[in-house]
Amino acid sequence: MKYTRLAAIDIGSNSVRLLVTNAIMDRKEVLFKKASLNRLPIRLGEDAFMRGKIGIRNTERLLWGMEAFERIMKVNGVEAYRACATSALRESSNGPELIQLIKEKTGIQIESISGLEEASLLFSSDILSQYKTHGDDFLYMDVGGGSTEFTLLKDGEPVTSRSFQLGTIRLLQNMDEKSEWKEMRSWLKEITKGVDDLAMIGSGGNINRLFKMSGKPLGVPISLDYIEGQYVFLKKFTKEELIKRLDLNIDRADVIVPACKIYISAMEWAGSNKMFVPKMGLSDGIVRDLYFHREKWIKP
């Protein structure tokens, strides 16, 4: 059996992840099997959206994290990796400076990708293959700390994608713009006009947690009514109560309610009442895209 060990680094607004995956050739099919996943609760979005730049403390933490990731990749025998930074680093005035510093100190090369490329990579995770029996029209959404990405699929093919500057940390800090909400509403209503029985596909830590709380088996969707109910229920608790009573992680407890607001708005405006949650995200998409594009390979 032939396999290639690849890694993806996702530098988001709410956390930083390293995914190590085995890409296994099985006859004519490629199987992607997770080898390890490391998540660091470095909230770059708090600096980026409030101050316009990454502060000293988070700069140090990100640097330490990249040093650790570089060693973990070597221990795992990773052959190639790709590191992508999304809205927080992209919008920080010192983002390019920080990217250069990390390269000098750790050797890790980071790309600052656009919202549209992020949406494209998210779709690269081959999520649709899991739901072939549920129709051909889907709206894929990923809610991050700084932005929300959408990809509309008709007859199983992506037809349009868009990124909006609406994310959980922006909402938490009251930095979401009314004009952005209005634009998202108009766009969703326009692209879904005439689409019947549209199903959503959601990715990201918050929707994964909501799905886990539902108790449903993988492959069964959660409903708009369920998400609305959770929104009302979770709003009753303080952050401390969510951590103690509902066993939420410290860095998840304050962003899950803003995430619910984004999910509910998107589903209502798109006219969808169900969402599938495949527990796949940007890191999975990066690995799959990397496997099929050797020109993007960087050795650790």
N, C-alpha and C positions, 0 to 999 in steps of 0.2 A: 504494500500500500504506500503510495506516494503522498506526502503532505508538505505544506509550506506553512511556517509559523509567522504570522503577521500581527502587527499591533496598531491600534488607533488611539490617539490622545485627543480628547474632546475638552477644550478649555472653554467652559460655559460661564454664564453670569452667576449661577448659584453654586456650582461645584466644578471640579476638574476630575476627569476619568481617564483611566488607562485600561483598554481592553486588549487582551492577548488571545488570539484565535488561531486554531489549526484549520487550514483550508485543505481538505482531503479530497484527492481525486479518486472517485469510485466509478470506474468505467467511463461513461461520458458525462457524469454528473459531478458537480463540486459540492461537497458538504462542508459547512462551516460550523465548527464545534468550539465553544468557548473554553479556553484553557484557564484564564484568570481574569478577574475584574477588580480594579482598585479605584475607590472613590474618595476624593479629598474635599471636605466642606469649606472650600475657599470661595467666599462670596465676593467676587470681583465686581459684580453689578452695583453693590452698595457704594463703592468708590466711583465707578464710572458714571453712574446716572446722577449722583448727587454732587460730586465734585469735578467731574469731567476728566479725571485722571486716576490712575491706580496709586494708592498711597504706599508709604514705606513699608508698613506692616504686611500688607498683602503682597507687595513685591517680594519681600523676604520669604513669605510662605509659599508663593508660587515657585520661586527659585529652588527652595528646598524640595518641593514636590517634584519638580522636573529632574533634580539630581537623583531622587529616589526612583522615579520612573525609568531613568536611563540605566540604573543598576538592575531593576526588575526585568527590563527587556533583555539585558545581557544574560542574566541568570536563566531566563526562559529560552534562550537561544533564538530570539526573534531575528528573522532574516531581513525584514524591512518594516518601516513604520511610516505613518503620516500623522502629523499633529496639526489640528485645526482650531483656531480661535474664533469665537462668534461675537455677538454684539458688544459685550462689555469691553473686551480688548480692542475690538474694531473701532469703538467710539471714544476710546480714551486718548487724550492728547499725547500721552507718553507711551502709547501702545507700541509704535515702531521701536522706540528706545528700549522698552522692556523685552521685546522679541529679540533684539540684537544682544542684549545682556545675557539672556538665557542661552543663546547660541554660543556665546563666548565662554560661559561658565560650565555648560553641560554638554555642548555639542548638538543639542536638540534643535532642529529647525522647525519653526512654527509658521504656519500660513494664517493670515487673517482673511477669512472667507466672507463673501457677501451673503445676505439673507437668501437670495435666490439659489446660490450654490449650496447653501445649507439645506434648503428644501429638496434640491436635486439629490444630494447625498442621502438624505433621510429616506427618499423613495428607493434608493439603491439597495436598501436592506431587504428587498424581495418580500416585503410584507404581504403583498397582494396574493401570493401563491397559497397562503393559508385559508383564503376565503373564496375560492373559486365557485363554491356551491351556493354562495349567497348573492349572486348577481354580478354585474359588470361595472356598475357605477359606484364610486367611492369618493369621499373627500378625506384626504389624509391631513391631519394636523398635529403639530408638535408645539407644545407650550413650554417656552424656556423662561429664564429670568428676565431677559431683555426684549425678546421678540417671540412672535408666533408665526410659524410657517404653515402654508397650506399647499397641497397639490391635488387638483381635481383629476380623476381618472374616469374616462368613458370607454365602454367596451374593453376594459382592462388596460387601457393605454393612457399615460399622462398627457393632458391637453393644455393645462396651464398651471402655473405656480406663482405664489406671491408671499412676501414676508411683510409683517406689520410690526411696528414698534410698540407692541403691547405684550408685556411679560409680567410675571409675578412680582418681581422686585420693583419694577416701575409702578405697579399698582400699589404695592406696599408703601412706597415712598410718595404716593400721590403725584407721580410724574407721568401719568398716562394722559394723553391729549384727547379732548373731546373730538377733535377733527379726525384723529386716527381711528377712533371707534366708529365714527360716521362713515369713513372711507371703507373700513372693513365690512360694515353692514351693507353698504351699496355694492361692493365687489362680490360678496357672498351671494346676495340676492340675484345679481346679474348672471353669475356663472352657473348657478343652479336652476335657473329658470327653465322649466320644461323637463327637468330630471325627476323621474318618479322613483320612489322607494330608495332614496339615497341613504347609504350607510356611511358612518364616519369610521375612521381608523385613527386612534390616538396613540401617541408615544410621548415619553417623558416620565420623570419620576413621580409627578403628582397623579397622573391618570393611572399609573401602575399601582400606586397606593390605594386609590379609590376602588380600583378593580379588586385588589386583594381584600379590601374591607367588605366587598359585596358577597364574597364566598362562592362566586360562580366559577365553574371550570374553564380552563383556557379554551378559547374558540367560541364561547357564548358571549354575546354582547351585553353591555349594560345600557340601561335606558336613560333618556333625558329626564324622566320623572325621578329615577334613582339619583342622578347627579344633583337635581334640584333639591331633593330631600336631604342629601348629604350636606349641601350648601347651607340650608336652614339649620340643620343639626349642628354642624361644626362651628357656625358663627356664634353659638351659645357659649362656647368655652374660651377661656383665655389661653394664651400660648402655653403657660405652665400646666394648665389642666389637660390640654391636648397631649402633652408629653407624658404626664403621669397617668391619666385615665385611659387614653387611647393608644399609648405606646408609640407615638410618633417621634421620629428623630428630631433633635433640637433644630436643625436647619430645614426641616420639612414642615414643622408645626405652624410657622407663620406665613407660609406661602401657599398652602393647600387651599385655603378659602379664596384668595385672589385667582388661583388657577380654576376653581369651580366656576367663578364668574365668567371667565373667558370661554370655557367649554360650553356653558349654558347659552351664552350669547351667540356663539358660532353655530351651535346646533339649531337654535331657534331661527336664525337668519337664513341658514341653509335648508331649512325644512326637513331636518333629520331627527328621528327619535331613538336611534340606536347607535352605539359606538363599540367597535371591537378594539380590544387592547392586547396586542401581540407581545408586549414586553420587549420590544426592539427599538433602537433609537439611532442617533447620529453615529455613535461608535461602530455599530453594526454596519451601517451604510458605508462608512469610511473604509472598513476592512474589505468589504465586497468590491467596492470601487478600486481599491488598491490592487486586489488580486488580478483584476482584468486590465489594469493599466500599469505595466511594469515601468513605464517611463516616469512614474511618480514615486518609484521606490527610493527610500533613503535608508541606508544601513545604520543601525545604532552603534 
